[in-house]
Structure formats: structure tokens, C-alpha cells
Amino acid sequence: MAKSSLDEVTMEKLAKGGILAKLYFDMQDPDREKLQPLMVNLINEHLLKERGVVYCYGSVEEPLEKDNVFITSAIVTMLFDGLPGLVNIAFNYSPAGVEILKPDKELPVKVNELQSIILELSQISFNYSKYVLEKVLKPEELNNIKKQMDARAELGKKFMQSGKPDEKKE
């Protein structure tokens, strides 16, 4: 039986370190009519366009009502160029579940991929911290945090210059 072009793309990417996975997403809203279009938009306009995503397709469930809120879910099959793309989606879209379909045994990780993942995690952490600092804290609390961060940066410079912090003489 001839392979489809989707199968060919999948096999080619998997041979080069790609990952095929099912991701499970859920969404809720008091308006039943909004849910399915929002989920379709998530798949087509966001997930599909993310860095490292080769393709994705999914099925969206009919919304169910619970406590005056409607809930829907989607199972999205995604092919990634490699581990960094999957990590990016996991951190930025918080799927309820992830099932790695292929490879089914081991996934060799290249050093540059690992560096990319760590930098991605660092950026996400920074963005989240920045949001919390700017949107949640009171101005005086934010000023205190900024002073602490400046002091920490100075200490970091000292570490970088001498390899150890200045020792206080008694």
C-alpha cells in the first residue's frame, strides 16, 4: 500500500529527531457557543503556527455543562521538528495531557536542543515573573523587588569578575 504524503513527512521528520504526540486540551466558558470556535482557533491559528510544529490536527468534543459552565476538550495530534517545539507548546499552552506516540523507545537529545529548551524555559519563567511583578504587586512591593534584583545583579558581577564574592574583613 502506498504511503500518504502525511506519512512520508512524518517518517522523514521522525528520522531526523522529530516527535509525534497527542496533546489533550480543555477549555471552559459560560457561553456554549464560544467554545468550539475558540478551540478550533487555538488549533488552527496558534498551535499550528508555533515554532517547531510541522503539522497538527485535532477533534473537538461537544461542550458539556457542569455547574452553569460549559466544558469542551480536544485531542490534537502534532508532529514536532524536535523536543524544543514540544516543550514550547507544553509551557505556553498547558495541555491537560501529553502522549508521545513516536519515537516509542528513546529520544536522543542534541546539546544544542537541550540548550534551546533551557533558554526557552528561562524566557518563559522571565515572562511569567515579569507579569506577576508588574500586574500583581503593589508599587512599593515592586520597588523593593527591583532593589533586591539590583543588589543580586551586583553580586553576580562580583562573582563573574573574581570567581567568588568579596569577603568582609572583621
C-alpha positions as CSV (number, residue, x, y, z in Angstrom):
1,M,0.0,0.0,0.0
2,A,1.4,3.4,-0.9
3,K,2.1,5.8,1.9
4,S,0.3,9.1,2.0
5,S,2.3,12.4,1.9
6,L,1.4,12.9,5.6
7,D,3.0,9.5,6.4
8,E,6.1,10.4,4.3
9,V,6.5,13.8,6.1
10,T,6.1,12.1,9.5
11,M,8.6,9.4,8.8
12,E,11.1,11.9,7.4
13,K,10.8,14.1,10.5
14,L,10.9,11.2,12.9
15,A,14.2,10.0,11.3
16,K,15.7,13.4,12.0
17,G,14.7,13.6,15.6
18,G,11.0,14.6,15.3
19,I,8.3,13.8,17.8
20,L,4.7,12.7,17.1
21,A,2.5,13.3,20.0
22,K,-1.2,13.6,21.1
23,L,-1.9,16.6,23.2
24,Y,-5.1,17.0,25.2
25,F,-6.6,20.4,25.7
26,D,-9.6,21.6,27.7
27,M,-11.5,24.9,27.8
28,Q,-14.5,26.3,29.6
29,D,-16.8,29.2,29.3
30,P,-20.3,30.1,30.4
31,D,-21.3,30.6,26.7
32,R,-21.6,27.2,25.0
33,E,-21.5,28.8,21.5
34,K,-18.0,30.2,22.0
35,L,-16.2,27.0,23.0
36,Q,-15.8,25.1,19.8
37,P,-14.8,28.1,17.7
38,L,-12.3,29.0,20.4
39,M,-10.8,25.5,20.4
40,V,-10.6,25.4,16.6
41,N,-8.9,28.8,16.7
42,L,-6.4,27.5,19.2
43,I,-5.5,24.6,16.9
44,N,-5.5,26.4,13.5
45,E,-4.3,29.9,14.5
46,H,-2.0,29.3,17.4
47,L,-0.7,25.7,17.8
48,L,-0.2,25.2,14.0
49,K,1.8,28.4,13.7
50,E,4.2,27.8,16.6
51,R,7.9,27.4,16.1
52,G,8.9,23.7,15.7
53,V,5.4,22.5,14.7
54,V,5.3,20.7,11.4
55,Y,1.6,19.9,11.4
56,C,-1.3,19.4,13.8
57,Y,-4.9,18.3,13.5
58,G,-7.5,17.5,16.1
59,S,-11.0,16.7,17.1
60,V,-13.1,19.0,19.3
61,E,-15.7,17.4,21.6
62,E,-19.2,18.7,22.1
63,P,-19.4,21.0,25.1
64,L,-20.8,19.6,28.3
65,E,-22.5,21.6,31.0
66,K,-21.4,21.4,34.7
67,D,-22.4,24.0,37.3
68,N,-23.5,26.5,34.7
69,V,-20.2,26.4,32.9
70,F,-19.6,24.6,29.6
71,I,-16.5,22.5,29.1
72,T,-15.0,21.1,25.9
73,S,-11.9,19.2,25.1
74,A,-9.7,18.5,22.1
75,I,-7.3,15.8,21.2
76,V,-4.7,17.2,18.9
77,T,-2.1,15.1,17.1
78,M,1.1,17.1,16.5
79,L,4.3,16.5,14.7
80,F,7.3,18.5,16.0
81,D,10.7,19.0,14.5
82,G,12.2,18.0,17.8
83,L,11.9,18.3,21.6
84,P,12.2,22.1,21.8
85,G,8.9,22.6,19.9
86,L,7.1,20.2,22.2
87,V,8.5,21.9,25.3
88,N,7.4,25.3,23.9
89,I,3.8,24.1,23.3
90,A,3.7,22.4,26.8
91,F,4.8,25.6,28.6
92,N,2.9,28.1,26.6
93,Y,-0.4,26.3,26.1
94,S,-0.5,24.0,29.2
95,P,-2.2,20.9,27.7
96,A,-4.1,18.7,30.2
97,G,-2.1,15.7,28.9
98,V,0.6,14.7,26.5
99,E,1.1,11.2,24.9
100,I,4.3,10.7,23.0
101,L,3.4,8.4,20.0
102,K,6.8,8.2,18.3
103,P,9.5,7.6,18.8
104,D,8.4,4.8,21.1
105,K,11.7,3.9,22.8
106,E,14.4,6.5,23.1
107,L,14.8,10.1,22.1
108,P,18.4,11.3,21.6
109,V,18.7,14.9,22.6
110,K,21.4,17.0,20.9
111,V,23.3,19.5,23.1
112,N,22.0,22.5,21.0
113,E,18.4,21.2,21.5
114,L,19.0,21.0,25.2
115,Q,20.4,24.5,25.3
116,S,17.4,25.7,23.3
117,I,15.0,24.1,25.7
118,I,16.7,25.6,28.8
119,L,16.7,29.0,27.2
120,E,13.0,28.6,26.3
121,L,12.3,27.7,29.9
122,S,14.3,30.6,31.2
123,Q,12.4,33.0,28.9
124,I,9.0,31.6,29.9
125,S,10.0,31.9,33.6
126,F,11.1,35.5,33.0
127,N,7.9,36.5,31.2
128,Y,5.8,34.9,34.0
129,S,7.8,36.6,36.7
130,K,7.6,40.0,34.9
131,Y,3.9,39.6,34.6
132,V,3.5,38.8,38.3
133,L,5.8,41.7,39.3
134,E,4.1,44.2,37.1
135,K,0.4,43.2,37.4
136,V,0.1,41.7,40.9
137,L,2.4,43.6,43.2
138,K,1.8,47.0,44.7
139,P,4.2,49.7,43.5
140,E,6.1,49.8,46.8
141,E,6.5,46.0,46.7
142,L,7.7,46.2,43.1
143,N,10.3,48.9,44.1
144,N,11.6,46.6,46.9
145,I,11.9,43.7,44.5
146,K,13.8,45.9,42.0
147,K,16.2,46.9,44.7
148,Q,16.8,43.3,45.6
149,M,17.3,42.4,41.9
150,D,19.8,45.2,41.5
151,A,21.7,44.0,44.6
152,R,21.7,40.5,43.2
153,A,23.0,41.7,39.8
154,E,25.9,43.5,41.6
155,L,26.7,40.3,43.5
156,G,26.6,38.4,40.2
157,K,29.0,40.8,38.6
158,K,31.4,40.3,41.6
159,F,31.2,36.5,41.1
160,M,31.9,36.8,37.4
161,Q,34.9,39.2,38.0
162,S,36.6,37.3,40.8
163,G,35.0,33.9,40.8
164,K,33.9,34.4,44.4
165,P,32.1,37.1,46.4
166,D,34.1,39.8,48.3
167,E,34.9,38.6,51.8
168,K,34.2,41.0,54.6
169,K,37.2,41.7,56.8
170,E,36.5,41.6,60.5
